[in-house]
Every structure is written in structure tokens, then in C-alpha cells.
Amino acid sequence: MRRTKPPSSRSHKSRSQQANRRLDLTAYACAAVIFLFSILLFAGNWQHDFVYDDQDIIKNNERIRSLRGLPKLFGSPYWGAVGNDGLYRPLTLTSYALNFSWSALSPSAYHVTNDIIHAVNAVLVFVLSSRLFGSTHLGLGAGLLFVVHPIHTEAVNWVVGRAELLATFFVLLACLAWMRLGIRQGGRIWKAGLAASLLSFMAILSKENGAAAFAAVVLLSYVSHPSEGDSRRQLADFLRRQWLLLVLLIGTAVCWMLLRGWAIGSQTQTISEFDNPLAAATLIQRVLTALSMIPLWFGQMILPVKFSVDYGPPVIPILTLPWDWKVWLGGSSLLGLLGASTYLLIRKSPLGFCLGLMLLGYLPTSNLIVPIGAVFAERFLYLPSVALCILMAFGLFQLAGRRAAYILLALICLGYGAQSWRRTLDWKDDTTLFAQEMQRPVPGLRSLRNYAKLMEKVDPQLSMNLYERVVSEFPSFAPGQLGFGTFLLGQKEYARALQHLEEADRLSPRNPSTLLNLGAAYANQNRWVEAVACWESVARVDPGNRIAQLNLENARRFLRGGASPSR
């Protein structure tokens, strides 16, 4: 019998290199497919306009119009002098400044940038999930699901949603940096910790919920850390070996707090009860209402069918008693997630990291810990959906055969993709967006006010009806009183205009827009002394206001005996 020679180590090494090369080519091909699919899916927004908050943050924001002003962006609040001074997102503002430097105020460039960041994030989800579970198929499924998930349409199509995109981008990079440098055999802990810390720092400079990066890196490090024994011994061993990582992460978080304190001082975020009524609620009311929104969170994450840009009052009611079924369902769901993630983390399962990442991404925006600037928003689900898409892909490829998994994945992507394409069309401009909001059974207050303003010239009667609804249901809403008074001023109903503008000034004193229009209302009632006082107040607050200066010159000329001024 002829004996065969065993394969040499050189030929075995060659075959191993060829296999690795094939795997690399497959991974690159999957990444390219995910990236191109994402760009094509959201290409419908390339001709869209700036929408809603884009006006103040980008279109009317003088701070982003020169790259020489970048240091000022790191030394000032996100909203500048407009409001909400407690927010600090200099890296997001820097991205807008870069956009302006090469495209000025062309909305297309800003939308394309958002689309590219989302496509890159989807590729990073593919890489993260492939490495977590050692499966390119699972990674491809997670990346494609992340591309098409309809809950992402707000963050991607709304230019100011870039804060979510950038924060998630750096959270994913921080996790991958740790996996690349800290987990592999022979990796240097200090190098991996430094990279993860710097990327986590950039995540929180993009948006506050980027702080999830710090905890996500710790969870990933714990899951990947080899240890034996009970949970206490594992934790002690982890702290002993990974103390440098923890020190670097904590030190970076402290640096962010010091930088933020230097930039905005002791200012806190100004939260209007008309944006988030939980800010004015009691602790019990806030917790009960926040728990009741967890079913909404799950519903929008798993089966997104109806969408809205405005969940403010009166959309989500404030709960005062714990008997509502949504409170019990939300509370039990939260406890279930916490319990499952803890159990799986102890067992060092990657699923535990995924559940932990989902909670880390959600809790900062849930209003359970502290009230934030909005009661709920679909863009808040962008970061938690990373974990959801990975878990969905895991379920598909674990519970079904590969062929069946790809068939189910294709059907889900088809349904989700159609929803995302349709919702993207709603973000064309303010009129299209808020017209969709009017189709909801209960439109939000700000949507009513914004649509009323948009309809002032198109359909004055509809605008009148909407304004009347706003001021009757929410009489203490100063922007509603101001909008209605300004509209009535244009309709030459001066007595009614004066009534609403005076109420707006009482609710929100020294507002230049209110005072400018209030002066016009006084002038049309021949109350010139009061009109001049209003315009002088505007000139003191905003010396460059040409309308106030012109009105003052005409009024003073008239009071000296000249011709009646035009208003």
C-alpha cells in the first residue's frame, strides 16, 4: 500500500492564507453592498430643503460660516443665543461648518453628508456583529437591517439628526477599536484604552447620549475578558486586569465635564413644558409616564408603521396613577431587559453586550433618569437600534437555516425599505412634513402652530382655524399667541392682534419678535408712545434690526409733526 506524505506546514499555511484572503474579499464585498444600498435608499433626499430646526442650527447660524470660528464652537452652547443653552455638541457644529465651507447653504450637500455617515454606520454595524459572533452572514444581515430600518428616517433625513449619526459613529468606532487592539492576543491595553477613550470623547462631543460609548466599551471588555469562577471572582479579576482602561475612560469623561463647564458655565438646558411636559411634572409622574412610553419605544423599533416628528403635548398624556397597563408593560419590559442582559453578561455572551448596548442607548433619552428636551423622538432610537438589528439578524440565522434566513431577511428588508423610502418623501420641506402631521389623530402643538404659519398665505382661513385651536387649547403657549397676533396683524384685525401680542409679551417678556409686532399693533391703534417704547426695546436688544430702526425714525418724525409713517 502506497503511503501518502502528510501536508507540509508551508502548504498548510498557504491554504490558511488563501482562506483568510477569501474571507477578507467576502467582507469587503458585503461592506460595499451595504454602503451602496444605503446610499441608493436615501438618495431621494438629495433635493430636499432644510426643515424645522435646520433653520436655526444651520441656515440662520452665523457661527458655522467660517472655519476660523471653530474654536468658538467648542466654547459655546449648541443653540448659541437661540435657546436650550445646556446642550453642548461642538463636533456636530464643526461638521456643519465643514459643510458650509465647501457648499455654503446648499441643502443637498448636507443631506448627502448625512446619507454617507448613515451608510458608514451600517458598515460598522456589519463589522461589529461579524466580529462579535464570528459570522459574516449574520453581520451582513445586521448591516442590511440597519440600512433599511424605517425608524432611522428622522435622523438621516433631518439635517440636525446628524448629532445622532455622529454619536453612533463614534460609539461603534470605540467598540471596534477596543476589539481590534485590546482583545486580540498580544494587544496592548494602554493603546486600546487610549483609542477607545478618545473615540468615546468624540461621541459625547457629538451628542450627550454618546456617553453610552464609555459603558459600551466596558461591557465589551468584560464580555471578551477570559476568566473563571463565580461572578464575584470574574469581576474582581476583570477590575485587576482592566484597571487602566477604566482609569482612561473615567479620566476622559471628567475632561468632557470640565470642557463643557468651561464652554457653557453653569447654564442648564432650558426645557419648555410645551416640548417636554415631563420637565414640569413631579418625579412620580415623570417615571410613570416614561415607563408607559417603553411599549411605544418597542413598537417603533420592531414594527414602525406610523411616524411623527412631534410627540409633544397633547400627544403623550402625563400619568399620575400607576394603574395604566402601559406602565406595567413598560416596567416589566425594562426589568426583563435588565435581567436578561445581566444574566447573559455573567455568562460572557455577546448577546448580553447587545442587550446592554440597547439599554445604554435608550436610558439617557428615556426621561427616566433626568428630563431632557423632548418627551420622545424617533431619532432617539438610532443608537439603540444598532443592538436591535444585530439581535434580529442573530435570531434569523440561529432559528432558521441559512437559505430560509436570507429569504426572511429579504422580505423584511423589502418591507422596511419601502417604509423608509415613503417616509423619506415626507421630509421634502416644511409644508410636506407638517401636512403629514395634520393627518395624525392628535397632532402635536408645535406641528399645529408651524402648519398654521405655513398656511398663512396659501389658505388664510385654515391658518385662522389652526391658530384659534392653538390659543384656545394652550393659552399659555407664547409662540402660539405671537404667531396668531402676527397673522391677525397681517389681516388688519388690529384690535385682536393687539390682544394676542400683549399676551405673548406677558408670557415671554422682551422677545424681539413679539416687541416688533406689538409696536406695529400699537401704531395702528395710534398709540405711538407705546409703539416707540417697543421698538426702542428691540433696538437695545438687537441694534442691527433694520425694521426696528426704520420704524423708530418714521414714528419720531410723525410725532414731531411730519407725515404719517407707513407701517
C-alpha positions in Angstrom: 0.0 0.0 0.0 1.4 3.3 -1.1 1.8 5.8 1.7 1.0 9.5 1.2 3.1 12.2 2.6 1.4 14.4 5.2 1.0 18.0 4.0 3.9 20.3 4.8 3.5 23.2 7.2 4.2 25.5 4.4 1.4 24.2 2.2 -1.0 24.3 5.2 0.0 27.9 5.9 -0.6 28.8 2.2 -4.1 27.3 2.3 -4.9 29.2 5.5 -3.7 32.4 3.9 -5.9 31.8 0.9 -8.9 31.1 3.1 -8.3 34.3 5.0 -7.9 36.2 1.8 -11.3 34.8 0.6 -12.9 35.8 3.8 -11.4 39.3 3.5 -12.7 39.7 0.0 -16.2 38.5 1.1 -16.2 41.0 3.9 -15.2 43.8 1.6 -17.9 42.8 -0.9 -20.5 42.8 1.9 -19.4 46.2 3.1 -19.6 47.6 -0.4 -23.1 46.2 -0.9 -24.3 47.6 2.4 -22.8 51.0 1.7 -24.2 51.3 -1.9 -27.6 50.0 -0.9 -27.8 52.7 1.9 -26.8 55.5 -0.4 -29.4 54.4 -3.0 -32.2 54.0 -0.5 -31.8 57.6 0.8 -30.9 59.2 -2.5 -34.5 60.6 -2.5 -33.5 63.3 0.0 -30.8 64.9 -2.2 -33.2 67.5 -3.5 -34.9 68.2 -0.1 -34.8 71.5 1.7 -33.8 72.5 5.2 -36.6 71.5 7.6 -37.8 72.8 11.0 -34.8 73.2 13.4 -32.4 73.2 10.4 -33.3 76.9 10.0 -31.8 78.0 13.4 -29.0 75.5 13.6 -27.7 75.8 10.0 -29.4 78.3 7.7 -29.5 81.2 10.2 -26.5 80.2 12.2 -23.6 82.7 11.7 -21.3 80.7 13.8 -20.8 77.9 11.2 -20.0 80.2 8.3 -16.2 80.3 8.8 -13.7 77.6 9.7 -11.8 80.3 11.6 -14.7 80.3 14.1 -14.2 76.6 15.1 -12.7 77.5 18.5 -15.9 79.4 19.3 -18.0 76.3 18.5 -16.1 74.5 21.2 -16.6 77.4 23.6 -20.3 78.0 23.2 -23.6 76.1 23.6 -25.2 74.1 20.8 -28.0 76.6 20.2 -25.9 79.7 20.8 -28.1 82.6 21.8 -31.3 81.0 20.5 -32.1 78.8 23.5 -31.6 75.4 25.1 -28.2 76.6 26.3 -27.5 73.4 28.3 -26.7 71.4 25.2 -23.0 71.1 24.2 -22.3 69.5 20.8 -19.3 71.2 19.2 -18.3 68.3 17.0 -21.7 68.3 15.3 -21.5 72.0 14.8 -18.0 71.5 13.3 -19.4 69.1 10.8 -21.9 71.8 9.7 -19.1 74.4 9.4 -17.2 72.0 7.2 -20.3 71.5 5.1 -20.7 75.3 4.8 -17.0 75.7 3.7 -17.5 73.6 0.6 -21.2 74.0 -0.2 -22.4 77.2 1.6 -26.2 76.7 2.2 -26.9 74.1 -0.5 -29.2 71.7 1.3 -28.2 68.8 -1.0 -24.6 68.7 0.4 -25.9 68.5 4.0 -28.3 65.7 3.1 -25.6 63.8 1.1 -23.3 64.0 4.1 -25.9 62.6 6.4 -26.5 59.8 4.0 -22.8 58.9 3.8 -22.5 58.9 7.6 -25.5 56.5 7.9 -24.1 54.2 5.2 -20.7 54.1 7.0 -22.5 53.4 10.3 -24.3 50.4 8.6 -20.9 49.1 7.5 -19.6 49.5 11.1 -22.6 47.5 12.3 -21.7 44.8 9.9 -18.1 44.7 11.1 -19.1 44.8 14.8 -21.6 42.0 14.6 -19.4 39.8 12.3 -16.6 40.0 14.9 -18.9 39.5 17.9 -20.4 36.3 16.5 -17.8 35.2 14.1 -20.2 35.1 11.2 -20.1 37.2 8.0 -23.7 36.1 7.2 -25.0 37.4 10.5 -23.0 40.6 10.0 -24.4 41.1 6.5 -28.0 40.7 7.9 -27.4 43.2 10.7 -25.9 45.7 8.4 -28.7 45.5 5.8 -31.3 45.7 8.6 -29.6 48.8 9.9 -29.7 50.4 6.5 -33.4 49.9 5.9 -34.9 50.3 9.3 -37.6 53.0 9.0 -37.0 54.4 12.4 -33.8 55.9 11.1 -35.6 58.2 8.6 -35.8 61.1 11.0 -32.1 61.0 12.0 -31.0 60.7 8.4 -33.4 63.0 6.5 -33.4 65.7 9.1 -30.0 67.5 8.9 -29.9 68.2 12.6 -30.3 64.5 13.1 -26.6 64.4 12.3 -25.9 64.6 16.1 -27.4 61.1 16.4 -25.4 59.8 13.4 -22.1 61.1 14.6 -22.6 59.9 18.2 -23.4 56.4 16.9 -20.5 56.5 14.5 -18.0 57.2 17.3 -19.7 54.7 19.7 -19.2 52.0 17.1 -15.7 53.0 16.4 -14.8 53.0 20.1 -16.1 49.4 20.4 -14.3 48.3 17.3 -11.1 50.0 18.4 -11.2 48.0 21.6 -11.9 44.8 19.8 -9.1 45.4 17.3 -6.4 46.5 19.8 -7.4 45.2 23.2 -9.0 41.8 22.7 -6.7 40.3 20.2 -3.8 38.2 21.6 -0.8 40.4 22.3 -2.8 43.6 22.1 -1.6 46.5 24.3 -4.2 47.5 26.8 -3.0 51.1 27.1 -3.1 51.6 23.4 -6.6 50.1 23.1 -7.8 52.0 26.1 -6.5 55.3 24.8 -8.1 54.8 21.4 -11.4 53.8 22.9 -11.4 56.7 25.3 -10.6 59.3 22.6 -13.4 57.9 20.4 -15.8 57.9 23.3 -14.9 61.5 24.0 -15.7 62.4 20.3 -19.1 60.6 20.7 -20.1 62.7 23.7 -18.9 65.8 21.9 -21.4 64.9 19.1 -24.4 64.4 21.4 -24.9 63.8 25.1 -26.2 60.2 24.6 -22.7 59.4 23.1 -21.8 58.9 26.8 -23.0 55.3 26.1 -19.7 54.7 24.4 -17.9 54.7 27.8 -20.1 52.0 29.3 -20.3 50.1 26.0 -16.5 49.7 25.9 -16.5 48.4 29.5 -19.3 45.9 28.7 -17.5 44.7 25.6 -14.2 44.4 27.6 -15.9 42.4 30.3 -17.7 40.0 27.8 -14.4 39.3 26.0 -12.3 39.0 29.1 -11.3 35.4 29.8 -11.9 34.4 33.4 -13.1 31.5 35.5 -15.0 31.1 38.7 -18.1 32.7 40.1 -19.3 36.2 39.1 -17.6 37.9 42.0 -14.3 36.3 41.2 -14.7 37.2 37.5 -15.5 40.8 38.3 -12.5 41.1 40.6 -10.2 39.6 38.0 -11.6 41.9 35.4 -11.0 45.0 37.6 -7.5 43.8 38.3 -6.6 43.3 34.7 -8.5 46.2 33.1 -8.0 49.0 35.6 -6.0 51.0 33.1 -9.0 51.0 30.7 -11.3 52.1 33.4 -9.0 54.9 34.5 -8.7 56.2 30.9 -12.4 56.1 30.4 -13.2 57.9 33.7 -10.5 60.5 33.0 -11.8 61.2 29.6 -15.4 61.6 31.0 -14.0 64.1 33.6 -12.2 66.0 30.8 -15.5 66.3 28.9 -17.3 67.7 32.0 -14.5 70.2 32.6 -14.6 71.3 28.9 -18.4 71.6 28.9 -18.2 73.6 32.2 -15.7 76.0 30.7 -17.7 76.4 27.5 -21.2 77.0 28.9 -20.6 77.6 32.6 -23.4 76.7 35.0 -26.1 77.1 32.4 -28.6 74.3 32.3 -30.8 73.3 29.5 -34.0 75.3 29.2 -36.8 72.8 28.8 -40.2 74.2 27.8 -43.2 72.3 29.1 -44.5 72.6 25.5 -41.6 70.5 24.3 -41.5 68.1 27.2 -44.2 68.4 29.8 -42.3 65.9 32.0 -39.8 68.7 32.8 -42.6 70.3 34.9 -44.1 67.1 36.2 -43.4 65.5 39.6 -40.9 62.7 39.9 -43.6 60.1 40.2 -45.5 61.5 37.1 -42.3 61.6 35.1 -41.3 58.0 36.0 -44.8 56.6 35.3 -45.1 58.4 32.0 -41.6 57.4 31.0 -42.3 53.8 31.7 -45.6 54.0 29.7 -43.6 55.1 26.7 -41.4 51.9 26.6 -44.1 50.0 24.7 -44.1 52.9 22.2 -40.3 52.5 22.0 -40.5 48.8 21.3 -43.3 49.3 18.8 -41.4 51.8 16.8 -38.3 49.7 16.9 -39.9 46.4 15.8 -42.9 47.4 13.7 -42.7 51.0 12.6 -45.8 51.9 10.7 -46.8 55.4 11.8 -44.3 58.2 12.1 -44.2 61.7 13.7 -41.7 64.5 14.2 -43.7 65.8 17.1 -44.6 63.8 20.2 -45.1 66.9 22.4 -48.3 67.8 24.1 -51.0 66.7 23.8 -49.8 63.5 22.1 -48.5 61.7 25.2 -50.6 62.2 28.3 -49.0 62.7 31.7 -49.8 59.8 34.0 -50.4 60.3 37.7 -51.5 56.8 38.8 -49.7 53.5 38.3 -52.7 51.6 37.1 -52.3 52.2 33.4 -51.4 48.9 31.6 -48.7 50.7 29.6 -46.9 51.4 32.9 -46.9 47.8 33.9 -45.9 46.6 30.5 -43.1 49.1 30.2 -41.8 48.4 33.7 -41.8 44.7 33.3 -40.2 45.0 29.8 -37.4 47.2 31.3 -36.8 44.8 34.2 -36.8 41.9 31.8 -34.2 43.6 29.6 -32.0 44.4 32.7 -32.3 40.9 34.0 -31.6 39.2 30.6 -28.6 41.4 29.9 -27.2 40.9 33.4 -27.6 37.1 33.1 -26.0 36.9 29.7 -23.2 39.3 30.6 -22.3 37.0 33.6 -22.2 34.1 31.1 -19.9 36.2 28.8 -22.4 36.0 25.9 -22.2 38.6 23.1 -26.0 38.8 23.4 -25.5 40.3 26.8 -23.4 43.1 25.3 -26.1 43.7 22.6 -28.9 44.0 25.2 -26.7 46.2 27.4 -26.0 48.5 24.4 -29.7 48.7 23.7 -30.3 49.9 27.2 -27.3 52.2 27.2 -28.6 53.9 24.1 -32.1 54.3 25.3 -31.9 55.2 29.0 -30.2 58.7 28.5 -33.1 59.8 26.3 -35.9 58.0 28.2 -36.6 60.8 30.8 -36.3 58.1 33.5 -33.0 59.4 34.8 -33.5 63.2 34.1 -35.9 65.1 31.9 -34.5 66.1 28.5 -35.5 68.5 25.8 -38.2 66.3 24.3 -40.7 63.8 25.7 -40.0 61.3 22.9 -38.5 61.4 19.4 -37.8 58.7 16.7 -34.3 59.9 16.2 -33.5 58.9 19.8 -33.9 55.3 18.7 -31.0 55.4 16.2 -28.3 54.2 18.6 -30.4 51.6 20.4 -31.4 50.2 17.0 -27.8 49.1 16.4 -28.3 46.4 19.0 -31.8 45.6 17.8 -30.6 45.0 14.2 -27.8 42.7 15.5 -30.3 40.7 17.6 -32.7 40.4 14.7 -30.0 39.1 12.5 -28.9 36.7 15.2 -32.5 35.4 15.5 -32.8 34.9 11.8 -29.6 32.9 11.3 -29.9 30.9 14.5 -33.6 29.9 14.3 -33.7 29.2 10.6 -31.4 27.6 8.1 -29.2 29.9 6.0 -31.4 29.8 3.0 -34.5 30.5 5.0 -32.8 33.2 6.9 -31.8 35.0 3.7 -35.4 34.7 2.4 -36.8 36.2 5.6 -34.1 38.9 5.6 -35.0 39.8 2.0 -38.7 40.1 2.9 -38.0 42.2 6.0 -35.6 44.5 4.0 -38.3 44.9 1.3 -40.9 45.9 3.8 -38.7 48.1 5.9 -37.1 49.7 2.8 -40.5 50.6 1.3 -41.4 52.3 4.5 -38.1 54.2 4.7 -38.5 55.4 1.1 -42.0 56.5 1.6 -41.2 58.3 4.9 -38.2 60.0 3.2 -40.5 61.7 0.8 -42.4 63.3 3.7 -39.2 65.2 4.6 -39.1 67.2 1.4 -39.8 70.5 3.1 -41.7 72.0 6.0 -45.0 72.1 4.2 -44.9 68.4 3.2 -43.7 67.3 6.7 -46.3 69.2 8.7 -49.1 68.3 6.3 -48.4 64.7 7.2 -48.5 65.7 10.9 -52.0 67.0 10.4 -53.1 63.6 9.3 -52.5 62.2 12.8 -55.5 61.7 15.1 -53.8 64.0 17.6 -51.3 66.4 16.1 -48.7 67.9 18.3 -48.9 71.5 19.5 -45.8 72.7 17.6 -47.0 71.0 14.5 -50.3 72.8 14.7 -48.5 76.2 15.1 -46.0 75.5 12.4 -48.6 74.4 9.8 -50.7 77.4 10.7 -47.8 79.7 9.9 -47.1 77.8 6.6 -50.7 78.2 5.5 -51.0 82.0 6.2 -50.7 82.9 2.6 -51.8 79.6 1.0 -55.1 79.2 2.9 -55.7 82.1 5.4 -59.0 80.6 6.7 -57.3 77.3 7.6 -54.5 79.2 9.2 -57.0 81.2 11.2 -58.7 78.0 12.4 -55.4 76.4 13.4 -54.3 79.4 15.3 -57.6 79.6 17.2 -57.2 76.0 18.1 -53.7 76.5 19.4 -54.5 79.5 21.6 -57.8 78.0 22.9 -56.2 74.7 23.9 -52.9 76.1 25.0 -53.4 79.7 26.0 -50.1 79.9 27.9 -48.1 78.9 24.8 -46.3 82.2 23.9 -45.2 81.2 20.3 -48.9 80.4 19.6 -50.0 83.8 20.9 -47.2 85.5 18.9 -48.0 83.7 15.7 -51.7 84.4 15.9 -51.2 88.0 16.8 -48.7 88.5 13.9 -51.1 86.7 11.5 -54.0 89.0 12.6 -51.8 92.0 12.1 -51.4 91.0 8.5 -55.1 90.5 8.2 -55.6 94.1 9.5 -57.5 92.9 12.6 -55.6 95.3 14.8 -57.6 95.0 18.0 -57.5 91.2 18.1 -53.8 91.3 17.1 -53.0 93.6 20.0 -54.8 91.3 22.4 -52.7 88.3 21.5 -49.4 90.1 21.1 -49.8 91.6 24.6 -50.5 88.2 25.9 -47.4 86.8 24.2 -45.3 89.6 25.7 -46.7 88.9 29.1 -45.9 85.2 28.8 -42.4 85.7 27.3 -41.2 89.3 28.1 -38.5 91.1 26.0 -38.8 88.8 23.0 -37.7 91.0 20.0 -40.1 89.4 17.5 -43.0 90.0 19.9 -42.0 93.6 20.6 -41.5 94.4 16.9 -45.0 93.3 16.1 -46.5 94.6 19.2 -45.2 98.1 18.3 -46.8 97.8 14.9 -50.1 96.9 16.6 -49.9 99.9 18.9 -49.1 102.2 16.0 -52.1 101.0 14.1 -54.2 101.9 17.1 -52.5 105.4 17.2 -50.8 104.5 20.5 -47.4 106.0 19.3 -45.7 106.3 22.7 -46.2 102.6 23.4 -45.1 101.7 19.9 -41.9 103.7 20.2 -41.2 102.1 23.5 -41.5 98.6 22.0 -39.2 99.4 19.1 -36.6 101.1 21.3 -36.5 97.9 23.4 -35.9 95.9 20.2 -33.1 98.3 19.2 -31.4 97.9 22.5 -31.5 94.1 22.4 -30.8 93.9 18.6 -29.0 97.1 17.4 -28.8 95.7 13.9 -32.5 95.3 13.5 -33.2 97.5 10.5 -37.0 97.2 10.7 -37.0 98.5 14.3 -34.7 101.4 13.3 -36.8 102.3 10.3 -40.0 102.2 12.4 -38.4 104.4 15.1 -37.3 107.0 12.5 -40.7 107.2 10.9 -42.5 107.3 14.3 -40.3 110.1 15.7 -40.7 112.1 12.5 -44.5 111.7 12.8 -44.5 112.7 16.5 -42.6 115.8 15.5 -45.4 116.8 13.2 -44.3 115.0 10.0 -46.3 112.9 7.6 -48.0 109.7 8.9 -45.4 106.9 8.7 -46.0 103.8 6.6 -46.1 100.6 8.7 
